[in-house]
Amino acid sequence: MTTGFEDLLAANAEYAADFHYGGFDGIAHAGVGVVTCMDSRIPPLELLGLKAGDAKVLRSAGGRVTEITLTGLVLGVNLLGIRRIMIIPHTRCAMAAMSEDELRAKVEKAAGKPAGYLPINVIPDQLQALRHDVAAVREHPLIGEEILVGGFMYDVDTGLLTQHD
């Protein structure tokens, strides 16, 4: 019986054959927390020169700080060694390229079903949203003033980060 995941399970078996991360403690050893987009063009550890075990990486559509990612940051700061937080949206993001109606229409067409109930939360102004998210993290009562929080834009065509806060 095939499940459609055979290629990925085979790749995992190769990965596990040379696995050397067993026994890690779950602490962010470089003290870094990253919130970025779910876009597969973004390799968060690599673009920062980090490796497995160095950072906690949280992803959301558009790289926005959501209730879930904010909870992850609070846990990371208080329990997992995060001392610096980077919020990293990116250029050419679909969440910033279309209106809510346009993006929902694309979802409905692809799914073949109505999606009017789906909160998509497009981003009309990425830099304004980034400033808002940085402020929300800095002002959270469970994230201390000693935690550095920065907003950055990742350019998917050059690989460069630009700080915006």
N, C-alpha and C positions, 0 to 999 in steps of 0.2 A: 504494500500500500504506500502510495506517495502522499506527502503532505504539502508539498510546495516549498518546503524549507530545507530540503536536502543540501543545496549548495551552501547555505549559511551554516548548517550544522557541520558540514565537512570543513569549512573554513575555521569554525570554532575548534574542531578537533586538532587542526594544525596549530592554532593559537595556543591551545591548552598543552600541547606537547612540549612547548618551550615556555610555559607560564612561570613567571618569577615574581609575581606580586602577592602570592599567598602570605598570609600572616600580617598584612598591613593593618594598621590600627584605625583607619578611617579619618585621621586628623589631616587637615590641609597643611602639609609640611612647609609650603612656601607662604602660608597665611593668606592665601588669595581666594576670594569668592568671585565668580563671574556669572552675570546674567546676560544671556545673548539669545539670538533668534534660533529657531529650530532649523534654519536653512543649512543644508548639507555642505554649502560652500565655506562654512565657517568651522575651522578646526581650532577650538579655543585653547587647548593646551599648547599646540604647536606654534600658534601665532604669538604666544607670549613667552616662548622658550621654556615651557614647563613640561613636566612628565607626570605620569600616573602617580597619584598620591600627593601631588603638590597643591591642588586646588579643588574646590567644590564648584561644579558647573551646573547651572540651572538654565533651562531653555524654555522659551515661550514664543508664540507667534509674534513676530515683530521685535523680539528682544525686550518686551515690556516687563516692568516690575508688576506682577500680579499678586493677588492674595497668596497664592501657592508659592511663588518664588520669594516673596517677602518672608513667609514662614520659614522657608529653607535658609534664608540669610540670617534670620534670628537664631535658628538652631546652629548654624555654622559659626556665628560670632560667639555664642555663649557656650557651645559644647565641642566645637570641632576646629578651633584654632584660626578662624578667619580674622585677620587684622586689617585687610584692605579689600575693598569691594569695587569691582569694575562693572559698569553697565554698558553693554556694547551692542547697539543696533547696527545696521549695515546699509550700505548703498544698494540701490536696485532691489529694494524689498517690496514684495507684492502687497504687503500690508499698508505701504505708503504710496503705492502707485495707482490705486483705484479707490472709488467711493465704496461705501458700505453696500449700496444697491448693486454696483457693478460686480463686486466680489461675491456677494450672495447669489447673484444671477449665474455666475460661473459655477459655483458650488451646486446650485439647483440643476443646471444643465448636466454637469458631470454625474451627479447622483441620480438624476431622473426623478427627483422628489422635491417637494417644497421645503425650503429651509428658512422661512421667515422668522421662526422662533430662535434661530441660532445667533447668539451674540458674537459678532465678528470683530468689532472694535478696531476698525481701520485707523491709520495714523496720518491725519492730514498734514501735520508739521512734525517731522521727526525730531528736530532740535528742541522744539518746545516740549514735546513728550519726554525727551531725554532729561531736560532740566527738571521737569515735574517728577520723574522717577528718582533722580538723584536726590532731590529735596525730600521726597517721601522716605527714602532709606535713611538719610541723615537725621531726619526728625523723628524716626521711630523710637518710642520710649525704651525698647529692649535692645537697641543698637547704640552703644555708647559713643560719646563725643570723640573718644580716642581712636575710633575706627575711621580710616581714610576711605572716602567714597568718591569715585570719579566717574564721569560720563565720557564715553569715547565712541567715535564712529569708525567702523571697519569698512574699508574700501574693498569690495569683492574682486575688483579688477587689478588692484596693485598689492593687496595684502597689508597695506599700511593702516595704522590706527592714528586718529587725530583726536586730541582731548578737547572736550567742549563743556567745561564747567568752571 
